Amino acid sequence: MAATPPGAQKMKIDYTIDRKIYDEFIKNCSRKGFAPQVIVEKLMKKFSETGQA
């Protein structure tokens, strides 16, 4: 039986974010059908690759 690669490791983060900005972000994610963690992961990846947000 072949070994399967391990699943993606996830990390829980805890940051203090302005309530108004957070509420607007969650509302927009919900409206467009995106999961907030996916958007944050993509922004973090883009920032790591390019150095720009």
Buried (B, 14 or more C-beta within 10 A) or exposed (E): EEEEEEEEEEEEEEEEEEEEEEEEBEEEBEEEEEEEEEBBEEEEEEEEEEEEE
